[in-house]
């Protein structure tokens, strides 16, 4: 490994813009930039040293590559993008404090906040400041339409696609009736979100869903919860968390002999990762299944857009690319396209959060070139797409076992 990644773990990380000075001190009372400099600010209030760093670090890396690539070509209609990233350590107070500090940055139009409680706390300020906010996949922001757009299909939609896959897999194995499904994830808003609509979908299918098991973030061992699931007779077990958490769950299940009797399915997109958990626990992760909103494995590493950005901006082999790097390309690319639309509509001088908000709602059908599903943002949708793909870990690789499949609309089944 090179020393590139540790740079992302600084308290404040900025993607350099040619001819733009680095920020220093408080955001208030800043001198206006020289007239010839045109840029917008993309604020990422992220977790670079906390429990979801395995998810957010490759996203930040991809944002940086996308924006550097755009800026190297002169920007969007001459307007460059400054990426301002603050390590909030997955803490609500830190996220809120950082937002209040940087909310008056020059031409700030977008914030990325990969934590559901922080997003909920920040949403009123985002409305007041007339900005746009993106967050991973909490279905509540589809159930209650506002200025928060999702980076992946809602967790309950992806989880329900897993229920569909389980039914097909169960029947394909010649089994009668319906399987028993366990559920094990973080004791957090994220951990519970997939079943807010997902539970109702499972009931529609007639599936026997066990009482969910939740464990504290940072738990060193998951055996007690796994044993309860095994004692309940689970045929399948849905797991969540950001890798290495899912891989550590599988490590503990392997030690208990449960990977031989239970099919484990990661139902929330964020693991296992070939470059992390799978590499650390190859035997334990073998045979596990995961659902993904973007291409993974060799499919991702062979994709033209991924290869182009990695070749230009990375300083290590593409085999070291983390699984969620393509997701960052999607989020960054969506922002670039929204900026293009907004500039066409109002021009640079009038550009603000409202124009970008309107632009996001006009992106229906925007192609992601097969790296993910085509965009489904609209005035009535905060979902970035509505299709997912399934992979199985085989010999240390995430190998596709389905084509893209449409995810059920489980958000609509929950009473918001």
Buried (B, 14 or more C-beta within 10 A) or exposed (E): EEEEBEEBEEEBBBBBBEEBEEBEEEBEEEEEBEEEBBBBBBBBBBBBBBBBBBBBBBBBBBBBBBBBBBBEEEBBEEBBBBBBBBBBBBBBEBBBBBBEEBBBBBBBBBBBBBBBBBBBBBBEBBEEBBBBBBBBBBBBBBBEEBBBBBBBBBBBBBBBBBBBBBBEBBEEEEEEEBBBBBBBBBBBBBBBBBBBBBBBBBEEBEBBBBEBBBBEBEBEEBBEBBBBBBEBEBBBBBBBBBBBBBBBBBBBBBEBEBBEEBBBBBBBBBBBBBBBBBBBBBEBBBBBBBBBBBBBBEBBBEBEBBEEBBEEBBEEEBEBBBBBBBBBBBBBBBBBBBBBBBBEBBEBEEBBBBBBBBBBBBBEEBEBEEBBBBBBBBEEBBBBBBBBBBBBBBEEEBBBBBEBBBBBBBBBBBEE
